[in-house]
Amino acid sequence: MSARFTFRNSIAAKFAAPALVGAVSLAISGAAFAAPPCQGLGAPTNTETQCRTAVQIPGNPLRSYDISWVNPHRAEYYLADRSNAGIDIVDTRTLTFKRTLGKGLFTGVKLNNAGKPNEAVNNDISGPDGVVTHGRWLYAGDGDSTLKVFDLDGPDALAQQPLSTGGSTRVDEMALTTDGEFLLTVNNAEDPPFANLFVANGDRNHSSVREITKITIDIGADIPAIEQPTWDPKTERFYVSVPVVGGNPAGCISRADPKATPPKVVTCDGGLLVFDPTNVTTGSMALGAFDATKNMGLVKLSDCGPNGATVGPHDNLMLGCTQANNPANRSTLVINATTKHFSHVNGIVGSDEVWFNKGDGRYYTGSNRNCAPAGCPAQAAVLGVIDGTSVLIETIPQSSGSHSVAADSKRNLIFVPQSAPTATVGNGGDTTAVGAGICGGTNGCIGVFVHNVDHDRDDHDRDDRDRDDHDH
């Protein structure tokens, strides 16, 4: 199908850096990165997905980062880098660092107790967080509840004034329609959480992003958070992961309380919010239980509290279930966007960002809370590799904080940020030696993995699938 379909043009027309406390700031140097990359447990030789190299990021070591994105047509990878208060851009052809966009325009790393050493990062107010692109336009969420817009072809400055989403915590994950005309952002740390729908820039040469509506969930039960959205061009709907849904099942616990006797853990499963951007109320609107006739509302899930969401083949959605939301989760869920039939992928759990790579027909998961070799509840970080039929192919060890993944579908390269060790950055750093082995040093890096598909593959068909890189 055409990559640049025109999505409801009539509808679109209608809606007309702080210093790191307790961390060591190191410049990239020959001494810091003397070892070759792709060594150790993170670079096994018996996997189909091979560690190729590591891209070093100048400035502060990678202590805190969030979501990543690839635009294969621009041959660029983007990482929301809180440690350097900007969006890191990597050239996916040369596998070299290009620049940090908007450095100093984001809140950067914020700590739970800013005046004390070695405090944990407060993700709820740090930024940047979510990031997506369409053509020349990059959209990023910040820790102060603002959306920031950049022109990748313009100067290193905001393309327009920051847009507030109306909260006090971060604008986290986000998704675009295929034509870039609508943008959905999520404030996951608000209580109650909410999303915002914006008219975005599409393919225009000027920035005029504006909010259409604020979206909440009202099913008469507790919804502590919402997470990663994705866009499905077939059903023309946004799908948003909902980690915990109160009352699913009846009598479940929706919020943990470690101080209770005995301690309370979450026992509620999550949900999937289905949203039609053409069926909106300006100002604000609340979505309720799923309405099959409108294909809109909250679908309750079974044995899954999801964070990540991505669209794969046959109109299937992969959701990154995680014990961070429901300790009982032990698998990853695949659900069909049309029928809502679902199945579980065993052997992989604990994912944050998930990504479908059209170039090789595989899903990749940033699973920083996968079950450790000793078994759950012990956890280990891995890159999960799942084929288009929802079969787990392999898991590859990553740095302990690794939760972000994105793939270049034209080059079949998979990009996984690696955290710097705790000895370098303190609380929140890598507690293993895996990241340093992948990076070849102790500043953290972007680990680059490659899957070499068969040379006799029909490249023309692959290019047809790759043409649309905005519906993941």
C-alpha positions in Angstrom: 0.0 0.0 0.0 1.1 3.6 -0.5 3.3 4.9 2.3 2.0 8.4 2.2 -1.8 7.9 2.4 -3.8 11.1 3.1 -5.4 10.6 6.5 -8.7 12.4 6.9 -7.5 15.7 5.5 -10.9 17.2 6.2 -10.6 16.3 9.9 -7.1 17.7 10.1 -8.3 20.9 8.6 -11.1 21.1 11.1 -8.8 21.1 14.1 -7.2 23.8 12.7 20.9 20.9 31.4 21.5 20.5 35.1 24.7 18.9 36.4 24.4 15.2 37.4 24.6 14.9 41.1 26.7 12.0 42.2 27.7 11.2 38.6 31.0 11.5 36.8 31.0 13.6 33.7 33.5 12.2 31.2 34.4 13.4 27.7 34.9 10.7 25.1 38.6 9.9 24.9 41.0 7.2 23.6 41.7 6.3 27.2 38.1 5.9 28.1 37.4 3.7 25.1 40.6 1.7 24.6 38.9 -1.7 24.4 37.2 -3.0 21.2 33.4 -3.1 21.3 31.2 -6.1 21.1 32.9 -8.3 23.7 31.5 -10.5 26.5 28.1 -11.8 27.2 26.4 -9.1 25.1 28.1 -10.3 22.0 27.5 -14.1 21.7 28.8 -15.8 18.6 26.0 -18.3 18.4 23.0 -15.9 17.8 21.4 -14.9 14.6 21.4 -11.3 15.8 25.1 -10.2 16.1 26.7 -7.3 17.9 28.3 -5.2 15.1 29.7 -2.1 16.8 29.1 0.6 19.4 28.4 4.3 18.8 29.9 6.5 21.5 27.9 9.5 22.7 30.0 12.6 23.7 29.4 14.4 27.0 28.0 12.9 30.2 28.0 9.1 30.5 24.6 7.5 29.8 23.0 7.3 33.2 19.4 8.0 32.2 17.7 7.8 28.8 14.3 6.7 27.5 12.7 6.0 24.2 14.4 5.7 20.9 13.3 5.9 17.2 14.6 5.3 13.7 13.7 7.0 10.5 15.3 4.7 7.8 14.6 7.2 5.0 16.7 9.8 6.7 19.1 7.1 7.9 18.9 8.5 11.4 18.5 7.0 14.9 17.2 9.2 17.7 17.6 8.7 21.5 15.9 10.6 24.3 19.1 11.2 26.3 18.3 12.7 29.7 22.0 12.5 30.8 22.9 15.1 28.1 19.5 16.8 28.1 18.9 16.4 24.4 18.1 14.0 21.5 21.1 12.1 20.3 21.2 11.5 16.6 23.2 8.7 15.0 23.8 8.2 11.3 22.6 4.7 10.5 24.7 4.4 7.3 28.0 5.3 8.8 27.2 4.3 12.4 28.6 7.5 13.7 27.3 10.1 16.2 26.0 13.3 14.4 24.9 15.7 17.1 22.7 16.1 20.2 19.6 18.1 19.2 18.2 20.6 21.6 20.9 20.2 24.2 20.0 22.2 27.2 16.4 22.8 26.2 15.2 19.8 28.2 14.9 19.3 31.9 17.7 16.6 31.9 18.2 14.3 34.9 16.3 15.1 38.0 17.0 13.2 41.2 14.6 12.1 43.9 16.5 14.2 46.4 18.6 16.7 44.4 20.9 17.7 47.3 22.0 14.2 48.3 24.7 12.1 46.5 23.9 8.9 44.7 20.2 9.4 44.7 18.0 7.6 42.1 16.8 9.4 39.0 13.2 10.6 39.2 11.9 9.6 35.8 8.6 11.3 36.3 10.1 14.8 36.0 13.3 14.1 33.9 13.5 14.6 30.2 13.5 14.1 27.2 11.4 11.0 27.3 9.3 10.0 24.2 10.5 10.8 20.7 9.0 10.3 17.2 9.7 11.8 13.8 8.0 12.3 10.5 10.0 13.7 7.6 11.8 16.8 8.8 9.8 17.1 12.1 10.9 15.6 15.4 8.6 15.6 18.4 9.9 15.0 22.0 8.3 14.9 25.4 9.9 16.6 28.3 9.8 16.2 32.1 7.9 19.4 32.7 4.8 18.2 30.8 5.7 19.9 27.6 5.9 18.8 24.0 8.8 20.1 22.1 9.0 20.3 18.3 12.2 20.5 16.2 12.9 21.0 12.5 15.6 18.4 11.6 16.5 20.5 8.5 16.6 23.7 10.4 18.7 25.2 13.2 19.3 23.5 16.6 16.4 25.4 18.1 12.7 24.8 18.9 10.5 25.1 15.8 7.8 26.7 17.9 7.1 27.4 21.6 6.8 24.4 23.9 3.2 23.1 24.1 1.9 22.2 27.6 -0.1 19.1 28.0 -1.7 20.4 31.2 0.2 18.3 33.8 3.1 18.5 36.1 5.1 15.4 35.1 6.7 14.1 31.9 5.2 13.8 28.5 6.3 10.2 28.0 5.7 8.0 25.0 3.9 9.1 21.7 2.8 7.9 18.3 2.1 9.5 14.9 -0.4 8.6 12.2 1.3 7.4 9.0 0.9 10.8 7.2 2.3 12.6 10.3 -0.9 14.7 10.6 -1.9 13.5 14.1 0.2 13.0 17.2 -0.9 11.2 20.3 1.2 11.9 23.5 0.9 10.2 26.9 1.4 11.6 30.4 2.0 8.3 32.2 3.0 9.7 35.6 -0.1 11.8 36.3 -2.7 10.6 38.7 -5.0 9.9 36.9 -2.9 9.6 33.7 -4.1 11.1 30.4 -3.2 11.5 26.7 -3.3 14.4 24.4 -4.2 14.4 20.7 -2.4 17.1 18.6 -2.6 18.2 15.0 1.0 17.7 13.9 3.0 19.1 10.9 2.6 16.3 8.4 4.8 17.2 5.4 4.4 20.9 5.7 7.5 23.2 5.7 6.4 25.2 8.8 5.5 24.2 12.3 1.9 24.7 13.6 1.3 21.9 16.1 -1.8 22.5 18.2 -3.8 20.4 20.7 -7.2 19.0 19.8 -8.3 17.2 22.9 -7.2 15.7 26.3 -8.1 12.1 26.7 -8.8 10.2 29.9 -10.1 6.8 30.8 -13.4 6.4 32.7 -14.5 2.8 33.4 -15.4 3.4 37.1 -12.2 1.7 38.2 -8.6 2.7 39.0 -6.2 3.3 36.1 -2.8 4.1 37.7 -0.9 4.7 34.4 -1.0 4.5 30.6 2.1 3.7 28.5 3.3 3.3 24.9 0.9 4.1 22.0 1.2 2.9 18.5 -0.7 3.6 15.2 -2.3 0.9 13.1 -2.9 2.1 9.5 -5.2 -0.8 8.7 -7.8 -0.1 11.4 -6.9 3.7 11.5 -6.7 3.6 15.3 -4.2 4.4 18.0 -3.6 1.6 20.4 -2.3 2.5 23.9 -0.8 0.1 26.5 -2.5 0.4 29.9 -0.4 -1.3 32.5 -3.0 -1.9 35.2 -6.8 -1.9 35.0 -8.7 -1.9 38.3 -11.3 -4.6 38.5 -9.5 -6.8 35.9 -10.3 -9.4 37.3 -12.8 -8.6 40.0 -11.3 -8.1 43.4 -7.7 -7.6 42.2 -5.2 -5.2 43.7 -4.4 -2.2 41.5 -1.7 -0.5 43.5 1.2 -1.9 45.4 1.7 -1.1 49.1 5.0 -2.5 50.4 4.4 -1.1 53.9 1.1 -3.0 54.3 1.1 -6.2 56.5 1.4 -8.4 54.6 2.8 -6.2 51.7 0.3 -5.7 48.8 1.4 -6.5 45.3 -0.5 -5.7 42.1 -2.7 -8.5 40.9 -4.7 -6.7 38.3 -4.1 -7.3 34.6 -3.8 -4.5 32.1 -5.6 -3.3 29.0 -5.4 -1.9 25.6 -6.9 1.5 24.8 -8.3 1.8 21.3 -8.8 5.4 20.0 -10.1 6.8 16.8 -8.6 10.3 16.2 -11.5 11.2 13.8 -14.1 10.6 16.5 -13.1 13.2 19.1 -14.5 15.9 21.3 -12.5 19.1 21.3 -11.3 20.2 24.7 -11.5 16.9 26.6 -13.1 13.5 26.4 -13.2 10.3 28.4 -13.1 6.8 26.9 -15.0 4.0 28.6 -15.3 0.3 28.1 -14.6 -1.1 24.6 -17.4 -0.5 22.1 -17.1 -3.1 19.3 -19.3 -1.1 16.9 -17.0 1.9 17.1 -13.8 -0.1 17.6 -13.0 2.3 20.4 -12.5 2.1 24.2 -10.6 0.0 26.7 -10.0 -3.7 26.0 -9.2 -5.8 29.1 -6.2 -8.1 28.7 -5.4 -11.5 30.4 -2.0 -12.2 32.0 -0.5 -9.0 30.8 0.4 -5.6 32.2 1.9 -4.0 29.1 4.3 -1.1 28.7 5.5 -1.4 25.0 3.3 -1.6 21.9 4.1 -2.1 18.3 2.3 -3.2 15.1 3.6 -6.3 13.3 2.4 -8.4 10.4 -1.2 -9.5 9.8 -2.4 -6.5 11.8 -1.1 -8.0 15.0 0.1 -5.9 17.9 2.9 -7.0 20.2 2.6 -5.8 23.8 5.5 -5.7 26.2 4.1 -7.3 29.4 6.2 -6.8 32.5 6.5 -7.8 36.1 7.0 -4.1 36.9 3.3 -3.7 36.4 2.1 -7.2 37.5 4.6 -9.4 39.3 2.8 -12.5 37.9 3.6 -11.7 34.3 5.8 -14.3 32.6 5.2 -13.8 28.9 4.7 -11.3 26.1 1.3 -10.9 24.4 0.3 -10.6 20.8 -3.2 -9.4 20.0 -4.9 -8.9 16.7 -6.1 -5.3 16.2 -9.2 -6.4 14.3 -10.4 -9.6 16.0 -8.9 -8.9 19.5 -7.8 -12.6 19.6 -4.6 -13.0 21.4 -1.8 -15.4 22.2 1.3 -15.3 24.5 5.0 -15.6 23.5 6.7 -17.6 26.2 10.3 -17.2 27.4 10.4 -13.3 27.2 8.9 -10.8 29.6 9.7 -7.5 31.3 9.8 -5.3 28.1 9.5 -1.5 28.0 9.9 -0.3 24.4 9.2 -2.9 21.6 9.7 -2.5 17.9 8.7 -4.4 14.7 11.4 -4.3 12.0 9.8 -4.7 8.6 13.2 -5.3 7.0 13.5 -8.8 8.5 10.0 -9.4 9.7 11.0 -9.6 13.4 10.0 -8.0 16.7 12.7 -6.7 19.0 12.1 -6.0 22.7 13.9 -3.9 25.2 13.4 -6.3 28.1 15.2 -4.9 31.1 13.1 -7.0 33.4 13.2 -10.4 31.8 13.4 -13.5 34.0 17.1 -14.2 35.0 18.6 -17.6 34.2 17.9 -18.5 37.8 14.3 -17.8 37.2 11.7 -15.2 38.2 11.5 -13.0 40.3 15.2 -12.4 39.7 15.6 -10.2 36.6 18.1 -9.7 33.8 18.1 -7.3 30.9 18.0 -8.8 27.4 17.3 -7.9 23.8 14.5 -10.2 22.8 14.2 -11.4 19.2 10.8 -12.7 18.1 9.8 -13.8 14.6 6.7 -12.6 12.7 4.8 -15.8 13.8 5.3 -14.8 17.4 8.0 -17.4 18.2 10.9 -16.4 20.4 14.1 -16.8 18.5 16.7 -15.7 21.0 17.6 -13.4 23.9 20.9 -11.5 24.1 22.2 -10.0 27.4 22.3 -6.2 27.7 23.3 -3.7 30.3 21.0 -3.8 33.4 19.2 -0.6 32.6 18.6 -1.4 28.9 14.9 -0.9 28.1 14.9 1.0 24.7 15.2 -0.5 21.2 14.6 0.7 17.6 15.5 -0.8 14.3 16.5 0.5 10.8 14.3 -1.5 8.4 16.4 -0.6 5.4 19.7 -1.9 6.9 18.4 -4.4 9.4 20.3 -2.8 12.2 19.0 -2.8 15.8 20.0 -0.1 18.2 20.1 -0.7 21.9 21.3 2.0 24.4 23.7 0.7 27.1 23.9 2.2 30.5 27.2 3.3 32.0 28.4 1.3 35.0 27.5 2.2 38.5 31.2 2.9 39.2 30.9 5.7 36.7 27.5 7.2 37.2 26.3 5.8 40.6 22.6 4.9 41.2 20.9 3.7 38.1 24.0 2.6 36.3 24.8 -0.9 34.9 25.3 -3.4 37.7 26.8 -6.0 35.3 29.8 -6.0 33.0 27.6 -6.5 29.9 27.3 -2.9 28.9 31.0 -2.1 29.2 31.7 -5.2 27.0 29.3 -4.1 24.3 30.6 -0.5 24.5 34.3 -1.2 24.9 34.3 1.4 27.7 32.6 2.8 30.7 30.6 5.8 29.4 27.7 3.8 28.0 27.0 3.8 24.3 24.5 2.8 21.6 25.0 -0.9 20.9 24.4 -1.7 17.2 23.2 -5.2 16.3 22.7 -6.7 12.9 20.5 -9.4 11.4 21.8 -10.5 8.0 18.8 -11.8 6.1 19.1 -14.2 3.2 20.8 -12.6 0.2 18.2 -14.2 -2.2 15.4 -12.3 -0.5 13.1 -10.3 -2.8 14.4 -6.8 -2.1 11.6 -5.2 -4.0 9.0 -6.7 -1.8 11.1 -5.8 1.3 11.3 -2.1 0.1 7.5 -2.1 -0.3 7.1 -3.1 3.3 9.8 -0.7 4.5 8.3 2.4 2.8 6.1 3.2 5.8 8.3 3.6 8.9 5.8 5.5 11.0 3.3 2.8 12.1 5.5 0.7 14.4 
